[in-house]
């Protein structure tokens, strides 16, 4: 394992070399300080960002297409109206496009395209984040609703 301070310096040098957003901002949003050294820092930064997108894609997918056998999935998904679901589908598509672009970069290994994707995702994250916060708030609020019919269905 590489010395964490040396790894951080390598990440910072890569950020400067490719004119990426600063280390602190990338780390706050995407935890790039947790990158494992594999010799390809730029790819690792891209992968770390996309890892977070994939996490939220799975959450959105559970809301849009709830698993009938999952109590949580059922409870949370029913709290979204058709308009909110349509917005989630748009967001899901946007995230999946970024995910698939990153997937193609796993094959191509094109630094210029990786830099473009990282910068675009970081910039777009400012628009995506409030939508995700709304999603999580609605999911959380779904648990505060009294739903006797739901309790009877599962426990009665």
Beta strands, then each sheet from edge to edge (+ up, - down):
end
